[in-house]
Amino acid sequence: MYSTLKDWYSDEEDSEARYNPPKYPECNGNIKKYLQDFIISTQDLLECGTSKSKGNCEKTPNSQCACGKCLKLIGANESQIVCNGKCENSFHIKCVDISQQELKKILSMKEKILWLCDNCKSFVKSSKTDNSTTIHNMKNMALIMEILLNLEQKIENIPLKINENEPKLTYASVTNRSIPIDNLITSSTINNHGIIIKPKNSTQTITQTNQEIQTKIIPSLAKAPVKSYKNTKKGYVIIKTESKEANKNLMDIMKTKLEEKYEVDLIKQNKPRIAFLGLKRNYENHELLEEIRNLNYNVDEDDWFDIKYSRQSKFTKKWIIYAETNGRTYRKLVNREINIGWGQCKVVEDHNILKCYRCCGFGHKTSNCTNKEEICSFCAGNHSVNKCSKNTKPKCINCFFDKSKNNKEINFMHPSDDKECPIFSRKIQICREHTDYSE
């Protein structure tokens, strides 16, 4: 768009200022054509309204012509003056009240002085008024056109903004968003039962292990539908079944036929973890459990949890209590407001994922960090996040390394502590896969 209206006129205060039409910005449709016609017609109008004749008429003081006022012929020896206005008529100097001395002065300065008759003076005065009004109207039209062009641009950008604001389903958003807990635990996580088989001979290849397992064990005879069969880098085999009963049947047969050469164990499943948020004070395990049972009708004597630790928030001064529980109690409490004391508190899923605030890595605490340099959680620079200017785009160090190492199409343009970070979401999914949500 145009920066200021001063770009349109050489002198904004002068009504006779020359109009400098700007180049119209790129736009489409009828507005572009209308603006082009508007600029051309405006330029023609102003040039017409401000045009002045410079008196280069074919009439000269030596030629005979009628006086523009008395209409009598001007003799060859009579003094006359030619109007430099639109009429270009000649006049007796006595008819226009000009002395001989004044005539000489005017003729000597004809390059600087333009003499006009009374009619042309009236025309110029009227033209000035009309031109001033025209320029004023042009300024108003310019503002209108600027508004129209801005509106057109905004209308064109509406679909883009709608697309930008439209929520996009990503791996991170799907795994990390708040979903009904019943949908969560009835997915693959609730039936995540499995068996791990380790060869006692450390030199045995994974090919030999697979061949022996698949030769000696027949799933149909064991009545054990297999959900997945995976080999690990350490040479182990992990088999996951669809139910706890199928897991037990397969486990019994494997121990009978493979125990001489292999260690057969159930995959260790973690208990579901929950966090009580916004408590006004700290509680002992039995005290909190009894209060929840008494104040919440859906929690009974068969429900339990085991408090692991608690901490007080530095900002709100309220307490957060972390606990382990079983699948039954987990389903009753998670993502709900429960009654405690004189108020309520929110219960959420706790993934117990360790993250270092020094190097932004996972699996260890800040006190156990062995990284030589501190990593900023916002820009991935070698400084603390408190010293980061945050003038650059955010960059997640974990997603960046994962993209570089595995050549994956992964978005790393976000802070490493972003809740929708793909790496963090993957950690959550792994945590859920190793959690037993059954009764």
Order of alpha helices (4+ residues) and beta strands (2+ residues): alpha-beta-beta-alpha-alpha-alpha-alpha-beta-alpha-alpha-beta-beta-alpha-beta-beta-alpha-beta-beta-alpha-beta-beta-alpha-alpha
